[in-house]
Amino acid sequence: ENFVLTKNVKMNLKNLARVVSARRYPVLLQGPTSAGKTSLVQYLAKATGHRCLRVNNHEHTDLQEYIGMYTAGNDGQLVFQEGVLVEAMRKGYWIILDELNLAPTDVLEALNRVLDDNRELFIPETHQVVKAHPHFLLFGTQNPPGQYGGRKVLSQAFRNRFIELHYEDIPCDELVVVLQERCKIPQSYAKRMVAVMKDLQQQRSTSGIF
């Protein structure tokens, strides 16, 4: 719904669907901001009837958000509240780990067993090993390191656990179409908005003011 399928978007969606059809391998999508990485996965999940969860990583992302933590129950007793990754693995959801190369090292290390062929996650607090549901799929997204502040270079050993897909900026003419159809605005307004965005991107790349 409201997802505009332009020529390049259709091509990117086709490539993603081809990888997802294997139903097992984690996928790492790399590309600039607003290239449509996250929205492609969400669109494909909805089209194929899968629930999709999302974690927006940053430098202070806590591993507890992924795995879970002890909280006080209604009776005052401590109970373990499972995190978003555990929920996705148990129930066969898709999960998007946005800005993966911003995540702290302990988060990346915890993902290693999930990314292995056995697709398991160990929960230290409960000493449980969670095996992934057959429909579980993990997606990571990231901006190219070196072009965006704070993004680390993921180790080659870690990246080898993924199938990587690389995306470029959506062409200006297609951005105009997206704005027209999504925002219901005249083409002239859409063209001006895209021109301003491109100008800001150019200033960012040359001056570092953003």
Residue, then its C-alpha position, 0 to 999 in steps of 0.5 A: e500500500n502506497f509503495v511506488l514501484t519505479k523501474n529501479v525499485k522493481m529491479n532492486l525488489k527482484n534481486l531481494a526476492r531472489v535471495v529471500s527465496a532461499r529462506r535461510y541466508p541472512v541478507l545485508l543491504q548496503g547503500p546511501t540514506s533513502a535508497g529504499k533498503t528498509s522499505l524494500v524488506q518491509y514491502l516484501a514481508k507484507a507481500t509474502g504474509h510475514r510479520c516484520l520487526r525492526v531495530n534501529n541501531h546506534e552507538h548506545t544500543d543495548l544488547q538487552e533490546y535484542i535478547g531481553m531482561y528481567t523485569a518485575g511482574n504483576d505479582g512483584q516477582l522477577v520475570f524474564q522479558e524476551g527481546v525483539l530478536v528472541e521473539a522473531m526467532r521463536k515466532g518466525y518473523w522477519i527482523i531488520l537490523d537497521e544501521l548495523n555498522l553503528a551497533p556496539t561490538d557486544v551486539l555484533e558478537a551476540l549475532n554470530r551464532v544466529l548468523d551461523d548455519n545452526r541459527e541459534l541464540f544463547i540467552p545467558e540470563t536463562h541459560q536457554v538456547v533458542k533455535a530459529h523458526p524455519h520462517f525466521l529471516l534476518f536482514g541488516t542495513q547499513n550506509p557505506p562506512g567512510q561516507y557517513g559519520g560513526r559507521k564502523v567497517l564490519s569485519q570480513a569474517f562477519r560480513n561473510r555470514f551474509i549475502e550482500l546486496h548493494y544499492e545506489d541512490i534512486p534516480c532523480d526522475e524516479l524520486v519525482v514520481v515517488l513524491q508525486e504519487r505518495c504526497k499527491i503534489p504537482q510535478s513542479y513541486a516534486k522537482r523542486m524538492v528533489a533539487v533541494m535534496k540533491d543540493l543539500q547532499q552535495q553540500r554535505s559531501t563537500s563541506g561536512i556541515f551535516 
